[in-house]
Amino acid sequence: MRDTKQRDALRSVLEASNRPLSIKELYQKTQKRFASSNPGKSDMSLATIYRNLTPMLKEGSVRSVSGIGMPPCYCRQGLHLPEILYQADGSLFVEAPKGFVGGVSITIITGDIG
């Protein structure tokens, strides 16, 4: 997999995050990071995020985590996640976000198939 400026920006966002990010969050943060390090080239499509995320998932440097009835969120492979994550507004949080009321807490079990 060839490194590109877009992939570097995506990797940087994943490395800096302490929780799984939705595709919308990844898109917004990566686009902002890319624009700040590449003046005049601020436009990055959602398709670019997916195109770069797919090989990262296959090589194992990124993993996906899903909540109840929501699309997957993504995080770097080495990120330690507690047994309970909080789901609110389409995102997963390690700790209850400020103002969190009710909602659903979920247990996510990860592992391998041998």
N, C-alpha and C positions, 0 to 999 in steps of 0.2 A: 504494500500500500504506500503510495507516494505521499509525502507530506506536502500540504498546501497551506496557504495563509488561512483559508477558511477552516481547514481541519485543525490547524494550530489554535485558532480562536475557540473552536468548539471544545477541544481538549483542555484548554486553559479554563474555560467556564466550568467544566465538569470537575477539574482538579480543585478549583476554588470553592466549590459548593460543599456544604456539610449535610446536605439532604438530597433525596431524589428530586429531579426537576421534571415538570411536564414538558411536552414538546413545545408548547407555547412559551413557557419560561425559557427553555433552551434557545428558542428562536430569538426572543427579545434580547436576552443577555449576550448571545453569540454575535448578533448583529451589532449591538452596541460595542462589544469588545473589538470586533473586526474593524468597525468604523474608526475607533480611537487609535488603532495601530496602523491603519491604512487610509490616511486622509484622501478624500475625493473618491473613495471606493466604498461607500457606506451601504450599498444595496446588496443584500444577500437573501436569496429566496428560501422558503421553507423546504423546497425540494433539495436544495443544497445541504440543509441540515440532515434530512433523511438519507441522502446519498452518502454523506460522510459518517453518519451514525451506524449504518448497516454493517460496514466492514469492521468498525470498532466493536460492535456486538459479537460478530463472528470470531474475531481474534481474541475476545475475552477481556479486553481492557475496559469495557463498559458493560453494565448489566441493566436489565429492566425490572421494575418493581411495579406491581399493580395494586390498586385499591379496589374497593367494592364498586362495581358499575362504572369504572372510569378507565380511560386509556392508560397505557403504561407510562411510568415516569422513569427517568434514566439517571444513573449515577456511575461514578468510577468503580471499578471492580473492588478496590481495597477499602472502600468506605464502610466503616462499621455502622451497622444499623441496629437499633434496639429491637426487642421483640415486638414492641407496640409502636406503631406510627399513627399520627393523627391525620385524618383526611378532612379538608375543608376547601371549598371553592375550587375543586379540581386539582388540588395540589396535596402532596404528602409532606408532613412535618415531623421532625424528630421529637419536638416538644410541643405542647399545646400552644398554638399561636395566641398572642394577646387578643383578648375579647372572645376567645373560643367558648361557645355555648352549645351544649348538647352535641349533636353530630354523632358520628360513628367512629369508634376506635377499632382498629383491625389488628390482627396478628398476622404477620407475614412469615412464612416458613420457607427458607431457601435450602437448596441442596442439589445434589447431582443424582443422575440415574446411572447406576453402574451396570 
